[in-house]
Amino acid sequence: MLRALLVLAYTLAATVSSTQISSRAKTIIETNEIESHNVKYAPSRAAVLTRGDHLPFGEKQGGKKKSKLGKKSKKDKSEKGNKKEKESNKKEKESKKSGKKKQKLIVDDGDDDDYYTPVPKPDDDDDDDDDYTPVPKPGGGDDDDDDDDMPVPKPGDDDDDDNDPVDYYNQVPKPGDDDDDDDDDDNTAQPVVPPTLAPQMEPATPSPSYAPTPCDREEVLLEKLSTITDESLLQDPSTPQGMAFDWMQNTDTEIDACNYETLGQRYAMAVLYYSTNGDDWKDNGNWLSSRSECAWNLVACDENGLLIELTMDENSMAGEITSEFTTFSNLVAISMFNNNLQGYLPRLDDFRNLIKFDVERNEFEGPAFENLPDLSNIQFYLISNNKLTGTIPETIGNLSSLKNFWIIGNLITGTIPETIASADNLEKFFISENKISGTIPPTMGSLVELKQFFANDNIMTGIIPDSLFESISLEQLRLQKNLFTGSIPPFNAESLVDLRLQDNRFSGTLPAVFETATNIENILVGNNYLSGTIPPLNAVSLKFFDVRNNKFIGTIPLSLFNSAEELEYVYIQGNNLSGEIPSSFADADRLVDFYASNNLLSGDIPEIPESALMNLTELLLDGNSLFGNMPDSICNLRRTSLKNLW
């Protein structure tokens, strides 16, 4: 009875212990804790069960099906065990030589990459590297290390056929079995080895994240800006470049000098400010502020933030344009009209997009056309009223886009090149007040777009080509104050509105075309050697009529005053005109000046109606053969507008 109770108690204890450990081993395997962390450690003995070579015969790793095991003789077992033991010892010796003292643990991933620390074999210290005892499979009774131990015996079975029940982890000897027959059924209890828990892995330390190292502002500015300006100028605080550099380094600190895309442009604009006395500009709004340079007044930028327009007319700019100006090579328009800029014109070699260049009325000196050949898209080249020198280049004919060429009031010499005819879009050609000589090329008549040709106040000679007057587009022709000779050719009466040929050496008579020139506004041919009579005029828009100091004869045309409703100035003095002053002169309500002195005029001075000629300021009739008294109506004008009466 007592023996039966003991057997029952041991059986229950073995069942509970085996269930707890097996559950933990199953958890380790199912969760792949060993594989997922790739950790080498001594596993629990439960984990050892996962090794494929310790599974019962007929059971695949991870499988559940088991086959029945037949009986084997001790002899067969012994031979098999000895063979495997030799192979095992051989592998162990090889492992020792290679420095490996750990045996692979096969888990459910099947890749043999986990290890466990071998369990030392009791009482074995011979240092032959076999100091471990593989844990026998359930069933015990077999110690020949041939890994063919039997399945767990059924309870109560003591027939020494090795199928007695065994608690693998806490083996309890079978009651009553104390024989020493070496039949391996003495279930000597093995020491309980607590399961080794999977180690808790510390979270991986993230790679350090470094904030970008701030760049050295001064070093970056020097490196980038020295490609535009010599470093010695940058570091000289007395120069415009040094002032701009100091501003960018110490004041303009809100921009990122390391990554600012238009740093050179911003710097060059600051140089322009300092070099032209920006503090005294009429409009310097937002300049040198922290805002984008595209938001500064008087400028415009494209969608990429590149400067395309500088409109700084009459802005009290004074000083020189420095070489940094070449940074603005994307400019389309430069307009600095009527300032006090000095020095040389800025270099425009790379300004391929430039359409308008206007620096009129400044104090620039030096070459006038050094940039011109490179400006393939230029339409407006306006450099009048400076102190520029040079000659009009032959390459002007290559500028197919050129429309306005204004160089008035400089020191230009040379002649008008024949190639001018190739600039076939030319509309306004202003070369007045220079020292240009030579003749007008006949090819200029082929400029079908030419509307205004001003060449007055030069030393040009020769005759005016007929082709020029035949131009159907020509509206204004100003050739006064030159040395032109010959006669005045007929001109296109429909287009010409302004004809100024005074102060030359023209001879002959006025062409009859004046009779049909209804649109003409200004006729100035005084101070020449013209003769004949003054032809009838039907110029309803005539404002200025000057034929003074020639050799005209005949009478004053009645149509001069009758048809010209806009007439303001009449200069006919210094001729041989005769007859009376036409009474219709009082019909010219807008008349300001009437000079008729030094002719052969005779008769009375006509009365004028009340309220007529209210704008008349000068009436010069001296040097004629007039007689009688000055009409009161004219004398009364002295109380209002008339200042000079002779």
C-alpha positions as CSV (number, residue, x, y, z in Angstrom):
1,M,0.0,0.0,0.0
2,L,2.7,2.4,1.0
3,R,4.6,1.6,-2.1
4,A,1.6,2.3,-4.3
5,L,1.2,5.7,-2.7
6,L,4.8,6.6,-3.2
7,V,4.6,5.6,-6.9
8,L,1.5,7.8,-7.4
9,A,3.1,10.8,-5.7
10,Y,6.3,10.7,-7.7
11,T,4.3,10.2,-10.9
12,L,2.2,13.3,-10.2
13,A,5.2,15.4,-9.3
14,A,7.0,14.4,-12.5
15,T,4.0,15.2,-14.6
16,V,3.6,18.7,-13.2
17,S,7.4,19.5,-13.5
18,S,7.6,18.2,-17.1
19,T,4.6,20.2,-18.2
20,Q,6.0,23.5,-16.8
21,I,9.4,23.1,-18.4
22,S,8.1,21.9,-21.7
23,S,5.8,24.8,-21.9
24,R,8.8,27.2,-21.4
25,A,10.8,25.4,-24.0
26,K,8.0,25.5,-26.4
27,T,7.6,29.3,-25.8
28,I,11.3,29.9,-26.5
29,I,11.2,27.9,-29.7
30,E,7.9,29.3,-31.0
31,T,8.9,32.9,-30.3
32,N,12.3,32.4,-31.9
33,E,13.9,34.3,-29.1
34,I,17.3,32.7,-29.7
35,E,17.2,33.3,-33.4
36,S,15.8,36.8,-33.3
37,H,18.6,38.2,-31.1
38,N,21.3,35.9,-32.4
39,V,22.6,35.3,-28.8
40,K,25.0,32.6,-27.8
41,Y,24.2,31.4,-24.3
42,A,23.7,28.2,-22.2
43,P,20.1,27.1,-22.9
44,S,17.8,25.4,-20.5
45,R,17.7,21.7,-20.6
46,A,14.3,22.1,-22.1
47,A,15.8,23.8,-25.0
48,V,18.1,20.9,-25.5
49,L,15.0,18.9,-26.5
50,T,14.9,20.8,-29.7
51,R,18.1,19.3,-31.0
52,G,17.1,16.9,-33.9
53,D,19.5,14.2,-32.8
54,H,17.7,13.9,-29.4
55,L,14.2,13.5,-30.8
56,P,12.6,10.0,-30.6
57,F,13.0,7.8,-33.6
58,G,10.4,8.4,-36.2
59,E,9.6,12.0,-35.2
60,K,10.6,14.9,-37.5
61,Q,11.8,18.1,-36.0
62,G,8.7,20.2,-35.4
63,G,6.4,17.3,-36.2
64,K,4.1,15.3,-33.8
65,K,3.8,11.9,-35.3
66,K,5.8,9.1,-33.6
67,S,6.4,5.5,-34.9
68,K,6.5,2.5,-32.7
69,L,10.0,1.3,-31.7
70,G,10.8,-2.4,-31.9
71,K,13.2,-4.1,-29.5
72,K,16.9,-4.1,-30.2
73,S,19.5,-6.3,-28.6
74,K,22.1,-4.9,-26.3
75,K,24.8,-6.0,-28.7
76,D,23.4,-4.0,-31.6
77,K,23.0,-1.0,-29.3
78,S,26.5,-1.4,-28.0
79,E,28.1,-1.5,-31.4
80,K,26.1,1.4,-32.6
81,G,26.9,3.4,-29.5
82,N,30.6,2.7,-29.8
83,K,30.7,3.9,-33.4
84,K,28.9,7.1,-32.6
85,E,31.0,7.7,-29.5
86,K,34.2,7.5,-31.6
87,E,32.7,9.9,-34.2
88,S,31.7,12.2,-31.4
89,N,35.1,12.1,-29.8
90,K,36.8,12.8,-33.2
91,K,34.6,15.9,-33.7
92,E,35.2,17.1,-30.2
93,K,39.0,16.9,-30.7
94,E,38.7,18.8,-34.0
95,S,36.6,21.4,-32.2
96,K,39.3,21.8,-29.6
97,K,41.9,22.4,-32.2
98,S,39.8,25.2,-33.8
99,G,39.2,26.8,-30.5
100,K,35.5,25.9,-30.5
101,K,34.3,24.8,-27.0
102,K,30.6,25.2,-27.7
103,Q,28.2,22.8,-29.3
104,K,25.6,24.0,-31.7
105,L,22.1,24.0,-30.6
106,I,19.6,23.2,-33.2
107,V,16.4,25.2,-32.8
108,D,13.4,25.4,-35.0
109,D,15.1,27.6,-37.6
110,G,17.4,24.8,-38.6
111,D,20.4,27.0,-39.3
112,D,22.7,25.7,-36.4
113,D,23.8,29.1,-35.5
114,D,23.0,29.0,-31.7
115,Y,25.2,27.5,-29.1
116,Y,24.9,26.2,-25.5
117,T,27.4,25.5,-22.9
118,P,28.0,21.7,-22.5
119,V,26.9,20.1,-19.2
120,P,30.0,18.6,-17.6
121,K,30.0,14.8,-17.2
122,P,30.1,13.8,-13.5
123,D,33.5,12.9,-12.2
124,D,35.2,13.4,-15.5
125,D,38.2,15.7,-15.4
126,D,40.6,14.0,-17.7
127,D,40.7,17.1,-19.9
128,D,39.9,15.1,-23.0
129,D,37.1,17.5,-23.9
130,D,34.4,14.9,-23.3
131,D,33.4,16.4,-20.0
132,Y,29.8,16.6,-20.8
133,T,27.0,14.2,-20.8
134,P,24.3,14.6,-23.4
135,V,20.9,14.6,-21.8
136,P,19.3,11.2,-22.5
137,K,16.1,11.0,-24.2
138,P,13.1,10.1,-22.2
139,G,13.1,6.4,-21.6
140,G,16.5,6.1,-19.9
141,G,18.1,2.8,-19.4
142,D,20.5,3.2,-22.2
143,D,23.9,4.7,-21.4
144,D,25.7,3.6,-24.4
145,D,25.5,7.1,-25.9
146,D,24.1,5.8,-29.1
147,D,21.2,8.2,-29.0
148,D,18.7,5.4,-29.3
149,D,17.1,5.6,-25.9
150,M,13.5,4.3,-25.7
151,P,10.3,6.3,-25.4
152,V,8.8,6.9,-21.9
153,P,7.7,3.6,-20.4
154,K,4.1,3.1,-19.4
155,P,3.5,3.5,-15.6
156,G,4.0,0.3,-13.6
157,D,6.2,-1.4,-16.2
158,D,9.3,-2.9,-14.6
159,D,10.0,-5.7,-16.9
160,D,13.4,-4.1,-17.7
161,D,12.6,-3.5,-21.3
162,D,13.5,0.1,-20.9
163,N,10.0,1.4,-21.2
164,D,9.5,2.2,-17.5
165,P,8.0,5.6,-16.9
166,V,10.6,8.3,-16.3
167,D,10.4,12.0,-15.5
168,Y,13.1,13.3,-17.7
169,Y,14.0,16.4,-15.6
170,N,13.3,15.0,-12.2
171,Q,13.8,11.3,-12.5
172,V,12.5,9.2,-9.6
173,P,13.7,5.7,-9.2
174,K,11.2,3.0,-9.7
175,P,10.1,1.6,-6.4
176,G,11.8,-1.6,-5.6
177,D,14.3,-1.4,-8.4
178,D,17.8,-1.5,-6.8
179,D,19.5,-4.1,-8.8
180,D,22.9,-3.7,-10.3
181,D,22.2,-5.7,-13.4
182,D,23.3,-2.7,-15.5
183,D,20.1,-2.9,-17.4
184,D,19.9,0.8,-17.3
185,D,16.5,0.7,-15.6
186,D,17.8,2.3,-12.4
187,N,16.2,5.6,-12.7
188,T,18.7,7.6,-10.7
189,A,17.3,11.1,-10.3
190,Q,19.1,13.8,-12.3
191,P,19.8,17.1,-10.7
192,V,17.2,19.7,-11.6
193,V,18.6,22.4,-13.8
194,P,16.4,25.5,-13.8
195,P,15.6,26.8,-17.3
196,T,17.8,29.6,-18.6
197,L,15.6,32.5,-19.7
198,A,16.3,34.3,-22.9
199,P,18.4,37.3,-22.2
200,Q,16.8,40.7,-22.3
201,M,18.4,42.6,-25.1
202,E,19.3,46.2,-24.4
203,P,17.8,48.5,-27.1
204,A,20.2,49.3,-29.8
205,T,22.0,52.5,-29.4
206,P,21.1,54.7,-32.4
207,S,23.8,56.2,-34.5
208,P,24.6,59.7,-33.3
209,S,22.8,62.5,-35.3
210,Y,25.0,65.5,-35.8
211,A,23.7,69.0,-36.6
212,P,25.3,70.6,-39.6
213,T,28.4,72.3,-38.6
214,P,27.9,76.1,-39.1
215,C,30.2,77.4,-41.8
216,D,32.7,80.1,-41.1
217,R,30.9,83.2,-42.5
218,E,33.9,85.3,-43.2
219,E,35.8,82.4,-44.8
220,V,32.9,81.5,-47.1
221,L,32.4,85.2,-48.0
222,L,36.0,85.6,-48.8
223,E,36.1,82.4,-50.8
224,K,33.0,83.2,-52.9
225,L,33.4,86.9,-53.3
226,S,37.1,86.7,-54.2
227,T,36.0,85.2,-57.5
228,I,34.4,88.6,-58.3
229,T,36.7,91.0,-56.5
230,D,40.4,90.9,-55.5
231,E,40.7,89.9,-51.9
232,S,42.8,93.0,-51.1
233,L,39.8,95.2,-52.0
234,L,37.4,93.1,-50.0
235,Q,39.5,93.6,-46.9
236,D,40.0,97.3,-47.4
237,P,37.2,99.1,-45.6
238,S,37.8,102.3,-47.4
239,T,36.7,100.9,-50.8
240,P,33.1,100.3,-51.9
241,Q,34.0,96.6,-52.2
242,G,35.3,96.6,-48.6
243,M,32.2,98.4,-47.4
244,A,30.0,95.9,-49.1
245,F,32.0,93.0,-47.7
246,D,31.8,94.4,-44.2
247,W,28.0,94.9,-44.5
248,M,27.5,91.3,-45.6
249,Q,29.7,89.9,-42.9
250,N,28.5,91.9,-39.9
251,T,25.2,93.5,-40.7
252,D,23.5,91.3,-43.4
253,T,23.6,88.3,-41.1
254,E,20.0,87.1,-41.6
255,I,21.0,85.5,-44.9
256,D,22.8,82.1,-45.0
257,A,26.1,83.0,-46.6
258,C,26.9,79.3,-47.0
259,N,23.8,78.5,-49.1
260,Y,22.5,81.8,-50.5
261,E,22.2,81.2,-54.2
262,T,22.6,84.8,-55.4
263,L,25.3,85.8,-53.0
264,G,27.5,87.4,-55.7
265,Q,24.6,89.4,-57.0
266,R,23.6,90.7,-53.6
267,Y,27.2,91.7,-53.0
268,A,27.6,93.4,-56.4
269,M,24.4,95.4,-55.7
270,A,25.8,96.5,-52.3
271,V,29.0,97.6,-54.1
272,L,26.9,99.7,-56.6
273,Y,25.2,101.3,-53.6
274,Y,28.4,102.3,-51.9
275,S,30.2,103.3,-55.2
276,T,27.5,105.7,-56.3
277,N,26.7,107.4,-53.0
278,G,23.6,105.4,-52.2
279,D,22.9,107.2,-49.0
280,D,22.1,110.3,-51.1
281,W,19.9,108.7,-53.7
282,K,16.5,110.1,-54.2
283,D,15.1,106.6,-53.9
284,N,17.1,104.0,-52.0
285,G,14.1,102.2,-50.4
286,N,14.9,98.7,-49.1
287,W,18.5,98.9,-50.3
288,L,20.9,97.1,-47.9
289,S,17.9,95.8,-46.0
290,S,17.5,92.1,-44.9
291,R,14.9,91.6,-47.6
292,S,15.8,89.8,-50.8
293,E,17.7,92.1,-53.2
294,C,14.9,91.6,-55.7
295,A,12.6,93.5,-53.2
296,W,14.9,96.6,-53.2
297,N,13.5,99.6,-55.0
298,L,14.3,100.4,-58.7
299,V,15.1,96.8,-59.6
300,A,13.3,93.8,-61.0
301,C,14.2,90.1,-61.1
302,D,13.1,87.1,-63.0
303,E,11.5,83.9,-61.6
304,N,14.9,82.6,-60.6
305,G,15.8,85.6,-58.5
306,L,18.3,87.0,-61.1
307,L,18.4,90.7,-61.7
308,I,17.0,91.7,-65.1
309,E,16.2,95.5,-64.7
310,L,17.9,98.5,-63.1
311,T,15.8,101.6,-63.5
312,M,17.6,104.4,-61.7
313,D,16.9,107.5,-63.8
314,E,17.4,110.9,-62.2
315,N,18.3,109.3,-58.9
316,S,21.2,111.6,-57.8
317,M,23.7,108.9,-58.3
318,A,27.3,110.1,-58.1
319,G,30.5,108.1,-58.5
320,E,31.8,105.3,-60.7
321,I,30.4,102.0,-61.9
322,T,32.9,99.4,-60.7
323,S,33.9,96.1,-62.3
324,E,31.5,94.2,-60.1
325,F,28.7,95.4,-62.3
326,T,29.6,92.5,-64.7
327,T,27.9,90.2,-62.2
328,F,24.5,91.4,-63.5
329,S,25.0,89.6,-66.9
330,N,21.3,88.6,-67.0
331,L,20.2,92.2,-67.2
332,V,17.7,93.1,-69.9
333,A,17.4,96.8,-69.2
334,I,19.9,99.3,-67.7
335,S,18.6,102.8,-67.3
336,M,20.6,105.5,-65.4
337,F,19.6,108.6,-67.3
338,N,20.5,112.0,-65.9
339,N,22.7,111.3,-63.0
340,N,26.3,112.3,-62.1
341,L,28.1,109.0,-62.9
342,Q,31.7,109.2,-63.9
343,G,34.5,107.0,-65.1
344,Y,34.3,104.4,-67.9
345,L,31.1,102.7,-69.1
346,P,30.6,99.3,-67.4
347,R,31.9,96.3,-69.4
348,L,29.0,94.5,-71.0
349,D,30.8,91.7,-72.8
350,D,28.6,88.9,-71.4
351,F,25.3,90.8,-71.4
352,R,23.8,88.7,-74.1
353,N,20.2,89.5,-73.1
354,L,20.6,93.2,-72.8
355,I,17.9,95.1,-74.8
356,K,18.2,98.6,-73.3
357,F,21.3,100.5,-72.2
358,D,20.5,104.2,-71.3
359,V,23.2,106.2,-69.5
360,E,22.5,109.6,-71.2
361,R,23.3,112.8,-69.4
362,N,26.1,111.7,-67.1
363,E,29.9,112.3,-67.0
364,F,31.2,109.1,-68.5
365,E,34.4,109.2,-70.5
366,G,36.5,106.8,-72.4
367,P,35.5,104.4,-75.2
368,A,31.9,104.7,-76.4
369,F,31.5,101.5,-78.3
370,E,33.7,98.9,-76.7
371,N,30.7,96.9,-75.6
372,L,28.6,97.4,-78.7
373,P,29.8,94.4,-80.9
374,D,28.8,91.9,-78.2
375,L,25.3,93.2,-77.6
376,S,23.5,91.0,-80.1
377,N,20.1,91.7,-78.8
378,I,20.5,95.4,-78.1
379,Q,17.6,97.6,-79.3
380,F,18.3,100.8,-77.4
381,Y,21.9,102.1,-77.1
382,L,21.6,105.5,-75.6
383,I,24.8,107.2,-74.4
384,S,24.1,110.8,-75.3
385,N,25.5,113.8,-73.4
386,N,28.6,112.3,-71.9
387,K,32.3,112.7,-72.8
388,L,32.8,109.5,-74.7
389,T,35.2,109.0,-77.6
390,G,35.7,106.7,-80.5
391,T,34.2,106.0,-83.9
392,I,31.1,104.3,-85.0
393,P,32.2,100.7,-85.5
394,E,31.7,98.8,-88.8
395,T,30.1,96.1,-86.8
396,I,27.0,98.2,-86.2
397,G,25.6,96.6,-89.3
398,N,25.6,93.2,-87.4
399,L,23.1,94.5,-84.8
400,S,20.0,93.4,-86.5
401,S,17.8,94.2,-83.5
402,L,19.1,97.8,-83.1
403,K,16.3,100.3,-83.2
404,N,17.6,103.4,-81.3
405,F,21.2,104.6,-81.6
406,W,21.7,107.8,-79.6
407,I,25.2,109.2,-79.2
408,I,24.4,112.9,-79.2
409,G,26.8,115.3,-77.4
410,N,30.0,113.3,-77.1
411,L,33.4,113.4,-78.7
412,I,32.8,110.9,-81.4
413,T,34.8,111.2,-84.6
414,G,35.1,109.4,-87.9
415,T,32.3,108.8,-90.4
416,I,29.1,106.9,-90.8
417,P,30.1,103.4,-91.9
418,E,28.5,102.0,-95.1
419,T,27.5,98.9,-93.1
420,I,24.8,101.0,-91.4
421,A,22.5,99.8,-94.1
422,S,22.5,96.3,-92.7
423,A,21.0,97.5,-89.4
424,D,17.7,97.1,-91.1
425,N,15.5,97.6,-88.0
426,L,17.1,101.0,-87.2
427,E,14.4,103.6,-86.5
428,K,16.2,106.5,-84.7
429,F,19.8,107.4,-85.6
430,F,21.0,110.3,-83.5
431,I,24.7,111.3,-83.9
432,S,24.4,115.1,-83.4
433,E,26.8,117.3,-81.6
434,N,30.0,115.4,-82.2
435,K,32.9,115.7,-84.6
436,I,31.7,113.3,-87.2
437,S,32.9,114.1,-90.7
438,G,32.4,112.6,-94.1
439,T,29.3,112.2,-96.1
440,I,25.9,110.5,-95.7
441,P,26.2,107.0,-97.2
442,P,23.7,106.6,-100.0
443,T,22.8,103.2,-98.5
444,M,21.0,104.9,-95.7
445,G,18.1,105.3,-98.1
446,S,17.5,101.6,-97.9
447,L,16.7,101.7,-94.2
448,V,13.0,101.2,-94.6
449,E,12.3,101.6,-90.9
450,L,14.3,104.8,-90.4
451,K,12.0,107.5,-89.0
452,Q,14.4,110.0,-87.4
453,F,17.9,110.9,-88.5
454,F,19.7,113.6,-86.5
455,A,23.3,114.5,-87.6
456,N,23.3,118.2,-86.8
457,D,26.2,120.0,-85.3
458,N,29.0,118.0,-86.9
459,I,31.5,118.7,-89.7
460,M,29.8,116.6,-92.3
461,T,30.2,117.5,-96.0
462,G,28.8,116.5,-99.4
463,I,25.3,116.4,-100.7
464,I,22.2,114.8,-99.3
465,P,21.5,111.5,-101.2
466,D,18.2,111.6,-103.1
467,S,17.5,108.1,-101.7
468,L,17.4,109.5,-98.2
469,F,14.6,112.0,-99.1
470,E,12.8,109.4,-101.0
471,S,12.3,107.3,-97.9
472,I,8.7,106.6,-97.3
473,S,9.3,106.2,-93.6
474,L,11.5,109.3,-92.9
475,E,9.7,111.7,-90.6
476,Q,12.4,113.9,-89.1
477,L,15.6,115.0,-90.8
478,R,18.0,117.3,-88.9
479,L,21.2,118.1,-90.6
480,Q,21.7,121.7,-89.5
481,K,25.1,123.2,-88.7
482,N,27.2,121.1,-91.0
483,L,29.0,121.8,-94.3
484,F,26.5,120.2,-96.6
485,T,26.3,121.6,-100.2
486,G,24.2,121.2,-103.2
487,S,20.5,121.7,-103.6
488,I,17.7,120.4,-101.4
489,P,16.2,117.4,-103.2
490,P,12.4,116.8,-103.3
491,F,11.2,114.9,-100.3
492,N,8.3,112.6,-99.5
493,A,5.6,115.1,-98.7
494,E,3.4,112.5,-96.9
495,S,5.8,111.3,-94.3
496,L,8.2,114.2,-93.6
497,V,7.1,116.5,-90.7
498,D,10.4,118.0,-89.5
499,L,13.0,119.4,-92.0
500,R,16.0,121.2,-90.5
501,L,18.8,122.1,-92.9
502,Q,19.8,125.5,-91.6
503,D,23.4,126.7,-91.2
504,N,24.8,124.8,-94.1
505,R,25.9,125.7,-97.7
506,F,22.9,124.7,-99.6
507,S,22.1,126.6,-102.8
508,G,19.3,126.5,-105.4
509,T,15.6,126.9,-104.9
510,L,13.2,125.3,-102.5
511,P,11.5,122.2,-104.1
512,A,7.9,122.6,-105.2
513,V,7.0,119.7,-103.0
514,F,6.4,122.2,-100.2
515,E,3.1,123.1,-101.8
516,T,1.8,119.6,-101.1
517,A,3.5,118.9,-97.8
518,T,0.4,119.3,-95.7
519,N,1.8,117.4,-92.7
520,I,5.0,119.2,-92.3
521,E,5.4,121.1,-89.0
522,N,8.9,122.5,-89.2
523,I,10.7,124.1,-92.2
524,L,14.1,125.4,-91.2
525,V,16.5,126.3,-94.1
526,G,17.9,129.6,-92.9
527,N,21.5,130.7,-93.2
528,N,22.2,129.0,-96.6
529,Y,22.6,130.3,-100.1
530,L,19.1,129.5,-101.3
531,S,17.4,131.8,-103.9
532,G,14.2,132.1,-105.8
533,T,10.8,132.6,-104.4
534,I,9.2,131.1,-101.4
535,P,6.7,128.6,-102.8
536,P,3.0,128.6,-101.7
537,L,2.5,126.6,-98.6
538,N,-0.5,124.5,-97.6
539,A,0.9,123.2,-94.4
540,V,-2.0,123.3,-92.0
541,S,0.2,121.9,-89.2
542,L,3.1,124.3,-89.8
543,K,4.6,125.7,-86.5
544,F,8.1,126.9,-87.4
545,F,9.1,128.6,-90.6
546,D,12.7,129.7,-91.0
547,V,14.1,131.0,-94.3
548,R,16.3,133.8,-92.9
549,N,19.5,135.0,-94.4
550,N,19.2,133.6,-97.8
551,K,18.6,135.3,-101.2
552,F,14.9,134.8,-101.6
553,I,13.0,137.3,-103.6
554,G,9.3,138.0,-104.2
555,T,6.5,138.6,-101.7
556,I,5.5,136.9,-98.5
557,P,3.1,134.1,-99.5
558,L,-0.4,134.8,-98.2
559,S,-0.9,131.1,-97.6
560,L,1.8,131.3,-94.9
561,F,-0.7,132.8,-92.5
562,N,-3.9,131.7,-94.0
563,S,-3.4,128.0,-93.8
564,A,-1.2,127.6,-90.8
565,E,-3.4,127.5,-87.8
566,E,-0.6,126.2,-85.6
567,L,2.0,128.8,-86.7
568,E,4.1,130.2,-83.9
569,Y,7.5,131.3,-85.3
570,V,8.2,133.1,-88.6
571,Y,11.8,134.1,-89.5
572,I,12.1,135.7,-93.0
573,Q,14.6,138.4,-92.2
574,G,17.8,138.9,-94.2
575,N,16.4,138.3,-97.7
576,N,15.3,140.4,-100.6
577,L,11.6,140.1,-100.1
578,S,9.4,142.9,-101.2
579,G,5.8,144.1,-101.1
580,E,3.6,144.7,-98.2
581,I,3.1,142.8,-95.0
582,P,0.0,140.7,-95.6
583,S,-2.9,141.8,-93.3
584,S,-3.7,138.1,-92.8
585,F,-0.7,137.8,-90.5
586,A,-3.1,138.8,-87.7
587,D,-5.0,135.5,-88.3
588,A,-2.2,133.6,-86.8
589,D,-3.6,133.6,-83.3
590,R,-0.7,131.6,-81.9
591,L,2.1,133.6,-83.4
592,V,4.9,134.3,-80.9
593,D,7.7,135.7,-83.1
594,F,7.6,137.5,-86.4
595,Y,11.0,138.5,-87.7
596,A,10.8,140.4,-91.1
597,S,13.6,142.9,-90.8
598,N,16.3,143.6,-93.4
599,N,14.2,143.1,-96.5
600,L,12.6,145.4,-99.1
601,L,9.2,145.5,-97.6
602,S,7.1,148.6,-98.1
603,G,3.7,150.1,-97.3
604,D,1.8,150.6,-94.1
605,I,1.9,148.3,-91.1
606,P,-1.6,146.7,-91.0
607,E,-4.0,147.1,-88.1
608,I,-4.9,144.1,-86.1
609,P,-8.3,143.3,-84.7
610,E,-8.9,143.6,-80.9
611,S,-7.9,140.5,-79.0
612,A,-5.7,139.3,-81.9
613,L,-2.1,138.2,-81.6
614,M,-2.4,137.9,-77.8
615,N,0.7,135.6,-77.8
616,L,2.9,137.9,-79.8
617,T,6.1,138.7,-77.9
618,E,8.5,139.9,-80.7
619,L,7.7,141.9,-83.8
620,L,10.8,143.0,-85.8
621,L,10.2,145.1,-88.9
622,D,13.2,147.3,-89.0
623,G,15.5,147.6,-92.0
624,N,12.6,147.9,-94.5
625,S,10.9,150.7,-96.4
626,L,7.7,150.8,-94.3
627,F,6.0,154.1,-93.6
628,G,3.2,155.6,-91.6
629,N,2.5,155.2,-87.9
630,M,2.5,152.1,-85.8
631,P,-1.1,151.1,-85.3
632,D,-2.5,151.6,-81.8
633,S,-3.8,148.0,-81.8
634,I,-0.2,146.8,-82.1
635,C,1.1,149.3,-79.5
636,N,-1.5,148.1,-77.1
637,L,0.0,144.7,-77.2
638,R,2.9,146.0,-75.3
639,R,0.7,146.2,-72.3
640,T,0.1,142.5,-72.4
641,S,2.5,140.1,-74.3
642,L,4.6,142.2,-76.7
643,K,8.2,142.7,-75.4
644,N,10.2,143.6,-78.5
645,L,8.8,145.9,-81.2
646,W,11.2,147.2,-83.9
